[in-house]
Amino acid sequence: MRLKGRVAIVTGGGTGLGRAIALRFAQEGASVVVSGRREAPLREVARRIGAEGGRALAVPADVSKPADIPRLVRAAVDALGQLDILVNNAGTVTTRASALDTTDADWERMLDVNLTAVFRLCKQALPELIRSRGNIVNIASVNGLAGAPARVAYGASKGGLVILTQCMALDHAREGVRVNAICPAFVPTDLNQDLVAELKRTGRFETLVARHPLGLGDPEDVAAAALFLASDDARWITGVALPVDGGLTAAL
Ligand SMILES: NC(=O)c1ccc[n+]([C@@H]2O[C@H](COP(=O)([O-])OP(=O)(O)OC[C@H]3O[C@@H](n4cnc5c(N)ncnc54)[C@H](OP(=O)(O)O)[C@@H]3O)[C@@H](O)[C@H]2O)c1
């Protein structure tokens, strides 16, 4: 019960990595606010947490809408009395392309959801996190640590998220707030099922798998890292961008 008595918000908590993080946090004693745009998956996660004896609240919100940000933080604090952990996991990939093939709309959407929304949510949550001496876990990507072909907008958004994490870690350490990031490599989820299908169709899927010395990851692998960073086990850790990548970034 490493998060006993803590209250956490997990954005994008209805599916994929966010769902695994929400379930794991609840198993470790946290009360969890699961958020995302679609209500049905949020309700399913909240119902499952309740069935396992935990406490959860489903709060539909679109992190790219500025008005939804204070509403989300207020919903957590009003219902659960405090906020200790913010997991910025909601993210989007609208296109995988070079600069020449990336539209302004795709650029803006990925920067909005993957970076600007995180800035806004952190800013809104900070007074609560300072009060609770809490922490933030940002779900970035290995694409935020190094370049990759056809990832201009996504890579820029995740690279920005890594630097946002480091800057905020420095700014708020004295106030007792830790800020860390996780940089996952490839975990099959809704986000990349189109890519998996295309790679399988064109016979390139095994090449992707082979680039990960330990093979592809599961959402639970990312959830375990998020639990560590969010818990007191990581009390002397702030400003890191932790690759959770099956060894992908060990190679030059
Ligand atoms: N899977 C990987 O290989 C991988 C690798 C590195 C990093 N990541 C990162 O991990 C995070 C989770 O991705 P995933 O792989 O678990 O894919 P996913 O299942 O598609 O999760 C993305 C989540 O974000 C939510 N979301 C998207 N836009 C939103 C918005 N505007 N407002 C609120 N919620 C929004 C989605 O819910 P709604 O559609 O209902 O809003 C969904 O639950 C993302 O930040 C992604 O970039 C994933």
The ligand as a MOL file (V3000), in Angstrom:
LIG
                    3D

  0  0  0     0  0            999 V3000
M  V30 BEGIN CTAB
M  V30 COUNTS 48 52 0 0 0
M  V30 BEGIN ATOM
M  V30 1 N 1.9140 3.2750 -26.2440 0
M  V30 2 C 3.1630 3.6640 -26.4770 0
M  V30 3 O 3.9510 2.9800 -27.1560 0
M  V30 4 C 3.6510 4.9670 -25.9080 0
M  V30 5 C 5.0270 5.2320 -25.9560 0
M  V30 6 C 5.5050 6.4330 -25.4430 0
M  V30 7 C 4.6300 7.3310 -24.8830 0
M  V30 8 N 3.2990 7.0590 -24.8580 0 CHG=1
M  V30 9 C 2.4060 8.0480 -24.2540 0
M  V30 10 O 1.6030 7.4200 -23.3030 0
M  V30 11 C 0.4090 8.1650 -23.1230 0
M  V30 12 C -0.7850 7.2190 -23.1410 0
M  V30 13 O -0.9100 6.6490 -24.4280 0
M  V30 14 P -1.4290 5.1680 -24.6830 0
M  V30 15 O -0.3680 4.4700 -25.4420 0
M  V30 16 O -1.9310 4.5660 -23.4310 0 CHG=-1
M  V30 17 O -2.6070 5.4070 -25.7320 0
M  V30 18 P -4.1800 5.5850 -25.5320 0
M  V30 19 O -4.7600 4.3390 -24.9720 0
M  V30 20 O -4.6990 6.0740 -26.8290 0
M  V30 21 O -4.2720 6.7010 -24.4130 0
M  V30 22 C -4.3750 8.0580 -24.6530 0
M  V30 23 C -5.3950 8.5830 -23.6770 0
M  V30 24 O -5.4050 10.0040 -23.7290 0
M  V30 25 C -6.7480 10.4320 -23.7090 0
M  V30 26 N -6.8320 11.7010 -24.4080 0
M  V30 27 C -6.4610 11.9760 -25.6880 0
M  V30 28 N -6.7260 13.2480 -25.9940 0
M  V30 29 C -7.2700 13.7990 -24.8810 0
M  V30 30 C -7.7740 15.0780 -24.5710 0
M  V30 31 N -7.7710 16.0630 -25.4640 0
M  V30 32 N -8.2680 15.2950 -23.3230 0
M  V30 33 C -8.2660 14.3050 -22.4110 0
M  V30 34 N -7.8160 13.0650 -22.6460 0
M  V30 35 C -7.3290 12.8300 -23.8790 0
M  V30 36 C -7.5420 9.3330 -24.3970 0
M  V30 37 O -8.8970 9.2790 -23.9490 0
M  V30 38 P -10.0950 9.9900 -24.7460 0
M  V30 39 O -9.8800 9.6740 -26.1980 0
M  V30 40 O -11.3190 9.3840 -24.1820 0
M  V30 41 O -9.9690 11.4290 -24.4210 0
M  V30 42 C -6.7950 8.0810 -23.9800 0
M  V30 43 O -7.3550 7.5210 -22.8060 0
M  V30 44 C 0.3930 9.2190 -24.2250 0
M  V30 45 O 0.8170 10.4640 -23.7030 0
M  V30 46 C 1.4240 8.7030 -25.2070 0
M  V30 47 O 2.0060 9.7200 -25.9700 0
M  V30 48 C 2.7940 5.9050 -25.3530 0
M  V30 END ATOM
M  V30 BEGIN BOND
M  V30 1 1 1 2
M  V30 2 2 2 3
M  V30 3 1 2 4
M  V30 4 1 4 5
M  V30 5 2 4 48
M  V30 6 2 5 6
M  V30 7 1 6 7
M  V30 8 2 7 8
M  V30 9 1 8 9
M  V30 10 1 8 48
M  V30 11 1 9 10
M  V30 12 1 9 46
M  V30 13 1 10 11
M  V30 14 1 11 12
M  V30 15 1 11 44
M  V30 16 1 12 13
M  V30 17 1 13 14
M  V30 18 2 14 15
M  V30 19 1 14 16
M  V30 20 1 14 17
M  V30 21 1 17 18
M  V30 22 2 18 19
M  V30 23 1 18 20
M  V30 24 1 18 21
M  V30 25 1 21 22
M  V30 26 1 22 23
M  V30 27 1 23 24
M  V30 28 1 23 42
M  V30 29 1 24 25
M  V30 30 1 25 26
M  V30 31 1 25 36
M  V30 32 1 26 27
M  V30 33 1 26 35
M  V30 34 2 27 28
M  V30 35 1 28 29
M  V30 36 1 29 30
M  V30 37 2 29 35
M  V30 38 1 30 31
M  V30 39 2 30 32
M  V30 40 1 32 33
M  V30 41 2 33 34
M  V30 42 1 34 35
M  V30 43 1 36 37
M  V30 44 1 36 42
M  V30 45 1 37 38
M  V30 46 2 38 39
M  V30 47 1 38 40
M  V30 48 1 38 41
M  V30 49 1 42 43
M  V30 50 1 44 45
M  V30 51 1 44 46
M  V30 52 1 46 47
M  V30 END BOND
M  V30 END CTAB
M  END
